[in-house]
């Protein structure tokens, strides 16, 4: 599985893009993709021109968290 991460401070403060559950209950679940191409396409919506390095697609293992 693949997930998208966004850097908040341009250095080392990375977060996952999470699903919108419609609630503010802190049950955060990363948006996951079965193939890397789909993840990269979805990630394009989060890229800011000139700061492309602040968005990345990563391999995600659900069992490691």
ChimeraX attribute file (.defattr): number of C-alpha atoms within 10 A of each C-alpha:
attribute: neighborCount
match mode: 1-to-1
recipient: residues
	/A:1	14
	/A:2	21
	/A:3	24
	/A:4	25
	/A:5	21
	/A:6	21
	/A:7	16
	/A:8	12
	/A:9	9
	/A:10	12
	/A:11	9
	/A:12	10
	/A:13	11
	/A:14	16
	/A:15	13
	/A:16	19
	/A:17	18
	/A:18	15
	/A:19	12
	/A:20	11
	/A:21	11
	/A:22	6
	/A:23	7
	/A:24	8
	/A:25	7
	/A:26	7
	/A:27	9
	/A:28	13
	/A:29	12
	/A:30	17
	/A:31	17
	/A:32	21
	/A:33	18
	/A:34	12
	/A:35	12
	/A:36	17
	/A:37	12
	/A:38	12
	/A:39	20
	/A:40	18
	/A:41	10
	/A:42	16
	/A:43	18
	/A:44	12
	/A:45	9
	/A:46	15
	/A:47	15
	/A:48	11
	/A:49	7
	/A:50	7
	/A:51	10
	/A:52	12
	/A:53	13
	/A:54	19
	/A:55	24
	/A:56	19
	/A:57	19
	/A:58	15
	/A:59	14
	/A:60	16
	/A:61	11
	/A:62	10
	/A:63	5
	/A:64	5
	/A:65	5
